[in-house]
Each structure stands twice: as structure tokens, then as C-alpha cells.
Amino acid sequence: MRDDLKAALKARDRVAVAALRSALAAIENAEALPAGEAVAGGSGSGSEHVAGAALGVGATEAERRHLTEADVRAIVAKEVRDRTEAAEEYARLDRPDAAARVQAEAEVLGRYLAADRG
């Protein structure tokens, strides 16, 4: 998806850029650990000024979850579903321009789901 984002940026394909950026952000958000979980690195001794703070090299780096292919697929499917629902709502509100835009974004992301099956 990242390579496709680069290609879309070069081609100035606004629909694909918007869809891919949003999907990649959703994937990155899913990889983040919930607030309050331990951070990687650091000396473990903590800061004398801030309770629970880590010190040292890597103290600001947080562990990331490792998503399975099924996890990523589910995230992309949700992004497609959200856009399809938004397109239906825009159509209901007589906003064909917005409906077409978000439906086109859903189709861009839908290709990734179809590619996994094929």
C-alpha cells in the first residue's frame, strides 16, 4: 500500500491518495499500544522528576503491535465499509459529488481485498 501511495502521489491521483493515507493511518493506529502500557528501551531507572518516566536511549520509543494479515485485511474491509456507508448517506442527502468521491475511495481500497482473494 505504501508503494501504491507513492505512485498515487506521483500521478496526482487525489482519490487514491486520500484512501491510501486513511487506510495506512488506520493500520498504524491499530498497531499502537493503548496508553499506559510499558515503553521499550530506556534504563528502567525512571526519572526523579516525573513518576513513571523512562530514561535513556530509546525511552521515547513505544512497542508496536504486530498485526496479522487477517488484522490488516479486517481494517481495510472496515475502511471500505465506512466509505460505502458514507456514499449511501451522501446520496440520500442529494450530494452526488461527495457520494462519488467516497465511493471511488472505497473502490480503491476494495482492490486490496479482491487481490487477497485472487
C-alpha positions as CSV (number, residue, x, y, z in Angstrom):
1,M,0.0,0.0,0.0
2,R,2.9,2.4,0.7
3,D,4.3,1.8,-2.7
4,D,0.9,2.5,-4.2
5,L,0.6,5.7,-2.2
6,K,3.9,6.9,-3.6
7,A,2.7,6.1,-7.1
8,A,-0.7,7.8,-6.5
9,L,1.2,10.9,-5.2
10,K,3.3,11.0,-8.4
11,A,0.3,10.5,-10.5
12,R,-1.6,13.2,-8.5
13,D,-4.5,10.8,-8.0
14,R,-6.3,12.6,-5.2
15,V,-8.9,9.9,-4.6
16,A,-6.3,7.1,-4.3
17,V,-4.0,9.3,-2.1
18,A,-6.9,10.1,0.3
19,A,-8.0,6.5,0.5
20,L,-4.5,5.0,1.0
21,R,-3.4,7.6,3.5
22,S,-6.5,7.0,5.6
23,A,-6.1,3.2,5.4
24,L,-2.5,3.3,6.3
25,A,-3.2,5.6,9.3
26,A,-5.9,3.2,10.5
27,I,-3.4,0.4,10.3
28,E,-0.8,2.4,12.2
29,N,-3.3,3.3,14.8
30,A,-4.2,-0.3,15.3
31,E,-0.5,-1.1,15.8
32,A,-0.2,1.4,18.6
33,L,-0.4,0.1,22.2
34,P,-3.0,1.5,24.5
35,A,-1.9,4.4,26.7
36,G,-0.3,3.3,29.9
37,E,1.4,0.2,28.6
38,A,5.2,-0.1,29.0
39,V,7.6,1.7,26.6
40,A,10.6,-0.1,25.1
41,G,14.2,0.9,25.8
42,G,15.4,3.2,28.5
43,S,17.4,2.4,31.5
44,G,14.4,1.4,33.5
45,S,15.5,3.5,36.5
46,G,13.0,6.2,35.7
47,S,13.1,10.0,36.2
48,E,13.4,11.6,39.5
49,H,11.3,14.5,38.2
50,V,8.4,12.6,36.5
51,A,6.9,9.5,38.1
52,G,6.8,6.5,35.7
53,A,9.0,8.2,33.1
54,A,11.8,6.2,31.4
55,L,15.3,7.5,30.8
56,G,17.9,6.7,28.2
57,V,18.3,5.9,24.6
58,G,15.0,4.6,23.1
59,A,13.0,5.9,26.1
60,T,10.5,7.6,23.8
61,E,10.1,4.6,21.5
62,A,6.9,2.6,22.2
63,E,6.4,-1.0,21.3
64,R,4.1,-1.7,18.4
65,R,1.6,-4.5,18.0
66,H,2.4,-6.9,15.2
67,L,-0.8,-7.2,13.1
68,T,-1.5,-10.4,11.2
69,E,-2.5,-10.3,7.6
70,A,-6.1,-11.0,8.7
71,D,-6.0,-8.0,11.1
72,V,-4.8,-5.7,8.2
73,R,-7.5,-7.2,5.9
74,A,-10.2,-6.5,8.6
75,I,-9.0,-2.9,8.9
76,V,-9.1,-2.3,5.2
77,A,-12.6,-4.0,5.0
78,K,-13.8,-1.6,7.7
79,E,-12.4,1.3,5.8
80,V,-14.3,0.1,2.6
81,R,-17.5,-0.4,4.6
82,D,-17.3,3.0,6.2
83,R,-16.8,4.7,2.8
84,T,-19.7,2.7,1.2
85,E,-22.0,3.7,4.1
86,A,-20.9,7.4,3.8
87,A,-21.5,7.3,0.0
88,E,-25.0,6.0,0.6
89,E,-25.6,8.7,3.2
90,Y,-24.3,11.4,0.8
91,A,-26.6,10.0,-2.0
92,R,-29.6,10.1,0.4
93,L,-28.7,13.8,1.2
94,D,-28.6,14.6,-2.6
95,R,-24.8,15.1,-2.5
96,P,-23.8,13.1,-5.6
97,D,-20.4,14.7,-5.8
98,A,-19.4,13.7,-2.3
99,A,-21.0,10.3,-2.8
100,A,-19.0,9.6,-5.9
101,R,-15.8,10.7,-4.2
102,V,-16.1,8.4,-1.2
103,Q,-17.4,5.5,-3.4
104,A,-14.3,5.9,-5.6
105,E,-12.1,5.7,-2.4
106,A,-14.0,2.6,-1.4
107,E,-13.2,1.1,-4.8
108,V,-9.5,1.9,-4.5
109,L,-9.3,0.1,-1.2
110,G,-11.6,-2.7,-2.3
111,R,-8.9,-3.7,-4.9
112,Y,-6.7,-4.8,-2.0
113,L,-9.4,-7.1,-0.6
114,A,-10.0,-8.5,-4.1
115,A,-6.3,-9.0,-4.7
116,D,-6.1,-11.1,-1.5
117,R,-8.7,-13.5,-2.7
118,G,-7.4,-13.8,-6.2
